[in-house]
């Protein structure tokens, strides 16, 4: 795939790495360990599915894994609403992370569409 040599070169992977760390930081002191584990796992899935799909080296496989990554991004956003409802995060903190994940999801979807159209 000519647009990048390594998955680490992809902006969507770089952004997902930053956001995954933001999720870990946001929930590191939350005592609801099941919730923290679930949202952290979903965030990790976003970045790992980008990496795994890229390493498959076919456009079809990469697009499929991008779809999985996009789905995990939606899971993180959904859980951020619950985090706000449960007062684990402030409204503004939850909104900021949801916006970042929504933008990332759009970028992931755009790349998947581009791969499918080639």
C-alpha positions in Angstrom: 0.0 0.0 0.0 1.7 3.1 -1.3 0.2 5.6 1.1 2.3 4.4 4.1 5.2 2.1 4.7 4.2 1.1 8.2 1.0 1.4 10.3 2.9 3.7 12.6 3.0 6.2 9.7 -0.8 6.4 9.4 -2.3 9.5 11.0 -5.4 7.6 12.1 -3.2 5.2 14.0 -1.2 8.0 15.6 -4.4 9.8 16.6 -5.9 6.6 18.0 -2.7 6.0 20.1 -3.1 9.5 21.6 -6.8 9.0 22.3 -6.2 5.6 23.9 -3.7 7.1 26.3 -6.3 9.9 27.0 -8.9 7.2 27.9 -6.4 5.4 30.2 -5.6 8.7 31.9 -9.3 9.7 32.2 -10.3 6.5 33.9 -7.1 5.6 35.9 -8.7 6.6 39.2 -12.2 5.3 38.6 -13.1 2.5 41.0 -15.5 0.9 38.6 -12.9 -1.5 37.3 -15.3 -3.3 35.0 -16.3 -0.1 33.3 -12.7 1.1 33.1 -11.5 -2.1 31.6 -14.3 -2.2 29.0 -13.7 1.4 27.7 -9.9 0.9 27.8 -10.3 -2.3 25.8 -12.5 -0.7 23.2 -10.0 2.2 22.8 -7.1 -0.3 22.4 -9.2 -2.1 19.8 -9.4 1.0 17.7 -5.7 1.4 17.3 -4.9 -2.4 17.2 -7.4 -3.1 14.4 -5.8 -0.3 12.3 -2.4 -1.9 12.9 -3.7 -5.5 12.3 -5.5 -4.6 9.1 -2.6 -2.7 7.7 -0.3 -5.7 8.3 -2.6 -8.0 6.4 -1.4 -6.2 3.3 -4.5 -6.5 1.2 -6.9 -3.6 0.7 -9.9 -5.8 1.3 -8.6 -7.1 4.6 -7.4 -3.6 5.7 -10.9 -2.1 4.9 -12.5 -4.9 7.0 -10.3 -4.2 10.0 -10.9 -0.5 9.6 -14.6 -1.2 9.9 -13.9 -3.1 13.1 -11.8 -0.1 14.3 -14.7 2.2 13.5 -17.1 0.0 15.4 -14.8 0.1 18.5 -14.7 3.9 18.2 -18.5 3.9 18.4 -18.3 1.7 21.5 -15.9 4.2 23.2 -18.3 7.1 22.3 -21.3 5.2 23.7 -19.4 4.4 26.9 -18.4 8.1 27.2 -22.1 9.0 27.6 -22.4 6.5 30.4 -19.2 7.9 32.0 -20.8 11.3 31.9 -24.1 9.9 33.3 -22.3 8.1 36.1 -20.2 11.3 36.8 -16.9 9.5 36.0 -16.2 12.5 33.7 -17.4 16.0 33.5 -19.8 16.9 30.6 -17.1 18.9 28.9 -14.4 16.2 29.2 -16.8 13.5 27.9 -17.9 15.8 25.0 -14.3 16.6 24.1 -13.4 12.9 23.9 -16.6 12.0 22.0 -15.8 14.7 19.5 -12.2 13.4 19.0 -13.5 9.9 18.6 -16.2 11.0 16.2 -13.6 12.8 14.0 -11.3 9.8 14.2 -14.2 7.5 13.2 -14.9 9.7 10.1 -11.3 9.5 9.1 -11.2 5.8 9.5 -14.4 5.4 7.4 -13.0 7.7 4.7 -9.9 5.5 4.4 -12.0 2.4 4.3 -14.1 3.9 1.5 -11.0 4.9 -0.4 -9.5 1.4 -0.1 -12.8 -0.1 -1.4 -12.9 2.2 -4.4 -9.4 1.4 -5.6 
